[in-house]
Amino acid sequence: MSLSAALTAAASSLPPSPSPSESTAPTLPTLRDAHESAVGAAGWVEENWSTWLAIGLRVLLILLIAAVLRVLVRRAITKLIERMNRTVQAVDGTALGGFLVNVERRRQRSQAIGSVLRSVASFLILGTAALMALSTFQINLAPLLASAGVAGVAIGFGARNLVTDFLSGVFMILEDQYGVGDQIDAGVATGEVIEVGLRVTKLRGDDGEIWYVRNGEVKRIGNLSQGWATAGVDVTVRPSEDLDRVRATLDAVAEQMGKEEPWNELLWGPIQVLGLDSVLIDSMVVRVSARTMPGKSLTVERELRWRIKRAFDAADIRIVGGEAPAAEDTAPDPTASVAAPSVFSNSASPQAEAAAPITPQRPPTK
């Protein structure tokens, strides 16, 4: 067999190679394949539509119940707060205590309490509804709750000061420790409360400055505006003054001041002369005290000092520390300007001879 015949036979025995167009062309789905896919999807939807509908209705019912419950709870809290605003409670069961209740302060306190209660109620209701909705989709909530617990612990450690301030503010509002308009001593600052928040309390100082006090930093509170205040004045007179006359003058000042306006409204009790507070060698102190409206003790003290000073001047009662009496005039001493006699005035005295100049001596002549 020749070489050409052998090559021809070997080429004919190999399988035919695919053409380039046949190897790169994508396979298009046929109409039969599309029909089978549509039938499979329709069957899957037909099998699961009832489950989807049940899950959707369950989630919708959960959200509807949560929304209705949230509205009802918020409305009940609002009505409770409105009832608190309308109710005027007397302090210690006295008419004076009823007068002490500040309407604006009670309104702001009730609004703050209502805001806190509404926020807590909304968080609990909506959070519970969200967890129930997730459980409806058969989602395992155990890892989610565990992660939320760990994250809450981490946030609590990182923001413990913020949590402390918030909790202190909540209990401060619930216990009604102080309110807007009260004069308080918070330890770190003293002044009039101009704003009460859950985290920070704003105070107006005596010089007009504004203090921002964190509620968690307050260890003690001295409220100077609750109940009543005491105005006390110490009158210092000479020990030689007649005590009966001093008491009578002070009683007259107290009686007159208690009858005049506006002091008769600021004074919630008669001005009392308590007696001698101390007796010293050069002075004695008489104590005068009165119960006043909260926050008005300094005003009453200033007016009381003014009136006592004028009454004492009219009664010729000397207050220690006043003008010193003038010294009596005496005749001048004629010998005050004369110098004392000196030993040098006598030329025969040893001191004069010692102070005399030395006379120069002449040399002898030859």
Phi, psi and omega in degrees: 000138181283166182294322180293322180292323179295318179296322180293321180292322179292322178292324180289335180282340179285148177290151180292137179281142180291150179284157179300324181292324181287327183282332183259346183285129179291154180273118182275135178293147181269171179296330180290319179296318178297321179296319179294321179295318179296320179294321179294318179294318179297321178293322180292321177293321180295328181283331188248359184295326179294323178293317178299316181297320179294318179295316179297316179295323179294317178295318178298320179294320179297314180294322180294315179296319179296318180295316180295317180296321179295317179296317181295317181293316179296322179293321178295320178295319179297318178294323178296320180292320177297323177293324176296323179292326181279340183271122177256113181257134179276144177274126180062017176071023181245158176294327177296322178294323176296325177291334182285340184288119180275123183296315181296319179295318179296323179295314180294321179295317179294323177295320178295317178296318178297320178297317179295315181295319179295320179295317179296317180296316179297318180296316181293315184292311182291324177295317177296319178296320179296318178294320177294323178294320178293322178293336178294327178278013178059041176267132179288115184271352182297311177297324179295316179293323178294318178295320178295323178294317178295317178296322178295320178295318179296316179294323179297319178290321182287326182243042183294328178294320178295318178295320179297317179297318182294312181295321177296320177295321179297311181292327178297318179289318181295323181274354178055053180288321176201167181214182181296132181097349180281148174262115187233159173241104184267009181087300179278340180202156179227136179169192180266133181286122178250344177200137180241120178239172179285340181244322187228142173247132181259130180240144173257116183285175181294331180266010178093355180285156179252126179255131175256108185251122176288135184296329180287342180272350182277116179264335179212153181228126172248106182270115182268004185244002180261141179078254182209167179239165181239127175258121181235133181231130176258122180253119182256119181235172179288150181291346180274357181287152178282119183294324179296320180290324177296315179296319180296321178295316180294321177297321178295319177296316181296317181295319181291319180293326180289344180264346184265153177267150358272012186290334178291338176271328179284332179274120179257021178184162180292148175285124186247138172268105187285339179117196182284124177271328177199151178231122180241181182293318185250005181196165171216145187248127178252129184263130177238132185221154178204148176269130187233175173295145181303134179083001182246013183292319180295322179296316179293320180297318180296316180293322180293320176297319179302312183291322179295319179297316180294320180292322178292322176296321179291327180270004180058045175255119185277128175267134181296134182100002179278201182289134181286146180294148182288144180284145181286144180282135178235154180290141181290147179277119182294336181271004183290328182270358181270131180284156179290148180296145183248151178288342181282347178289339177265114183289342181271358182284149179302325181294320179292318178296323179291330181273354181290147180290151179280130180278129180291141181261139178276146175290150180291145180269151179263000000 
